[in-house]
């Protein structure tokens, strides 16, 4: 319901067909798909973990934070997701205006039609440009225009990392650093960076990720154990054509997320 291409219930059917046992849905800044996914997962006998994904500020720039076990309804973090989406809307309009000034003709109406959901962002703007034949795929659009600091990049409203962690914990949810390879620090700096966040309530590190090499997965899992938090994982599947060669549950074929990741997440929730 944010930047994926398949509806939540279809994702659950696909997961079940591939033999997965536990599945999380973590759309950006929204819980709109959770109800449909949960209903289908229950019917299929899958363990389902509701959640969301946030983009947060921290000293080196920004990181993505997965928030597991966040249920729809009222709550400290749930009540703030609308603020994030409003900030997205303002930013999207500014990006479209900048693209128009750069010579790319598109409208917000086209972007909203591409999104088909309440959480609209840069990927949907990229999809419009791809559909218009300006670029071959999303990655090309981001590399050329929409990357951080790119010609059409606009900042948006975000929580600070510690604020987001505290909001997640106060909402009975577990905050986990998503795909650490993207956060702009070296492997040697992970320990100091994540130690401070663990002290603030961080519940895990996404060690087993599609884009992590086996050695990095092992390193991050050991670091999570050292910090007393969960070593989690996921394929970061967005649907056909969105992340080249990435399949649900197994990434590019070599990803295996252990059952211990689920057990450790539950332990963090009960901490």
Residue, then its C-alpha position, 0 to 999 in steps of 0.5 A: x500500500x506504499x511502493x509495492x505492486x501487489x495487494x496485501x492479500x495476494x502477497x500472503x497467498x504468494x508467501x504461502x505458495x513459497x512455503x514461508x512460515x512467518x510474513x511481515x507487511x511493512x509499508x511506508x508510513x501506513x498500516x492501510x494494508x494490514x487488515x487485508x493481509x492479516x485476514x488472508x494470512x490467518x486463512x492460509x495458516x501463516x504467522x503474520x506480523x503487522x508493521x510499518x517502515x519509517x524514514x528517520x533522521x540521525x547524525x549521519x543523515x537518515x536511516x529506515x526503521x522497521x516497526x514490527x507488531x504495530x497494530x492499526x488503531x489509536x496509539x502514540x505512533x499510529x496517531x503520528x503516521x498521518x503527519x508523515x503522510x501529510x509531509x509526503x504530500x507537500x514534498x511530492x507537490x514540490x518535486x513535481x514542480x521541480x521536475x516540470x521546471x527541469x522539462x519533465x511534464x507530469x502532474x500530481x494526478x498522474x502520480x496519485x493514479x500510479x500510487x493507488x494508495x494513501x502513502x505516496x512518494x518518490x517511487x510513484x513519481x518515478x513510475x510515471x516517468x518510466x510509464x512516459x518512456x523517459x527512463x527504463x526503470x525506477x533505478x534510473x530515475x532515482x540515479x538521475x533525478x530523485x536520489x538524495x541530493x539529486x536535481x529533483x530531490x526535496x527534503x521531507x518531514x521525519x522523526x528523529x531516530x530516538x523519537x521514532x524508537x520511543x514512539x514505537x516502544x510506547x505503542x507496544x511495537x519493536x523498532x528495527x534498523x532496516x537494511x543497514x548497508x544503506x545508512x552511510x557508515x562503515x562496517x567498523x562503525x556499526x557497533x558504536x552507532x547501534x549501541x547508542x540506539x540500543x540504549x534508547x530502545x532499539x529492538x533489532x538489526x535487519x541482519x539477513x537482507x537481500x543486499x547483504x553479503x553472507x559475511x555482513x549478515x553474519x557480522x550484523x547477527x553477531x553484533x545484534x547478539x552482542x547488544x542483546x537485540x534481535x537479528x531479523x531479516x527479510x527479502x524486502x520484496x516489492x513485487x515484480x519489476x521493482x527490485x531486479x531479481x528479488x523474490x519473496x522470502x529468498x531475495x536473489x535466491x541465497x537468503x534464508x531468514x532463520x526462525x530465531x529471527x521471529x523468536x527474537x522479535x517476540x522476545x523483544x516485544x515482551x522485554 
